[in-house]
Amino acid sequence: MRPTIESLVFESGRPLLLLPPEDFYGRIDTVCIAWDGSATVARALSTAYPLIGSATKAIVACVRNGELSHDKLLERHVEALKHSGLEVELAALHCDGESIPSVIQDAALEGRADLLIAGAYGHSKLREAMFGGVTRGLLDNLRVPVLLAH
């Protein structure tokens, strides 16, 4: 399915909502945002606003080596989420040998997120083809509903 999904992500100009094979009940109360500061995650977040209108909590998950500090763009997005009425939790994640997609999905599952919001294919097609990436990792082992946008 990956070639079809990649084609839809790159060529449709629209976000893509993917559901894992397990049951999904549809209520979105908690969202997890895989934050990397890229334009693709900002686009994914802006397209997700209609879906998160009934949510009460957002977990902003950042894979970092250190603490979350002085990221102006992140601060602006957190303030916008709070202004929308969401309780916002910042989560500084560390890989410790695990893959980034696994760490992000673990954080979403631990936070009981109903939807993971992520940018898709923020790197060039060549780099993605050679080294993989977070998007490919999510597609290869999808464990939580995810909204992707490129």
N, C-alpha and C positions, 0 to 999 in steps of 0.2 A: 504494500500500500504506500510505501514511502515515496516512490516516484509520483504517484497521483497527488499525494498531499503536498509535496514540494511544488508541483506544477500549480496547484490551487493557491498556495501561499504566494508564489512569485508572480503569477499571471492574473489573478483575479482582482487584485487591488483591494481586497476585503479581508477582514479578520476571519479566522477559521476556528471553530469550536470543536474540539476533539474530546470524546468520552472514552474512558477505559472500558474494558470488557465487563467489569463488574457492574452491579446495579447502581443507578444514579437516580435520585428522587427529584431533582430539579430545583429545590429551594436553595437559594444562594444567600446564606447568612454571613459567612466569613469568606473573604477573598485573601489570597496570598499573591503578592506581586514580586516576581523575580526581577529585582532592580539591578541594573548594571549601568545606568546613566545614559544609555544609548537612545537614539531617535526611535528605534524600533520598539523599545519598551514604552516610551512615551506615547507612541501611536497606539500600541496595544491597550494601554491604560485609557486613553481617550475614547477608543471604540468600545471599551467595556463598561463605560458609565451607565448606559441603559440597563445592562445586566446586573449591576451592583446597586441599583436604586433601592432595593429592599435590604441590602446588607447592613449589618451593624458594626462589623469589625474588619479591619484590613491589617494584614501582616506584611510588612515590607521587608523582604528577605534579600540581604546583600552578602555575597560571598566575598569576604575580605580577609587580608592577612592581619589587620589590626582592628582597632575600634572604629566605629562610624564617627567621622568628625568633619565638620565644615564642608559638607557637600551642598553647595547652594541650590543646585537643581533638585536634589533629593529633598532638601528642606522645603522648597516651594511645592513639590508634589505632596509631601506630607501635610502641609498646611491646607492645600486644596482638598485633600481627603478629609481632614478634620472639619473643614468648613462645610463639607457635604454631610456632616453628621456622623461620620464613622469614628469609632475608637481605633486608634492607630498604634500598632506595636512595631518597633524596629527590631529586626533580628540580624545580628552580625553572625554569619555562618562561616565555619572553617571546614575545609575539606578533609584534612588529616588522612590523605591517601584515598579517599572515596572520590567518585566522579562528581562533578558539579551538579549534573541533573539529578543524581540520587540524593545529594545533600538538600537541594531545593525541594524535591518532592517529599523527602522526609520531614522537612520543616513544615510544609503545607499539611501533611497528614497529622503531624504532632499538634499543630494548631487547629486541627479539625476544619481546615479550609474546604469549602465547597467548590471553589474555582481557583485555579492557578492562572495568573495573567503573565504572559511573557512575550518579549519581542522574538521574532523569528529570523534566523539567518542574518545576524548583524554583521557578519564578516563576508568577504567576497566568496563567490561560488567556488573559486579555485582553492582557497584556504579551507573552506568547509569540506570540499571533496577530499583534500589531502589529509586533514587532521581531524575531521569531524567537528563537533561543536555541541553546545548545550541543546540546541534545537534537535539535532539528530539523536542525542542521548534521550531526550524526552520522548521522541517518536519511537525509539527502539524499546522503551520500557515505560509506557504510559501507565501511571498508577492513580492519577487524580485528573478530573476534568480540567482541560487547559484551553485557554483562548490565546491563539497565536496571531500576531500581525507583523507584517514586514514593511 
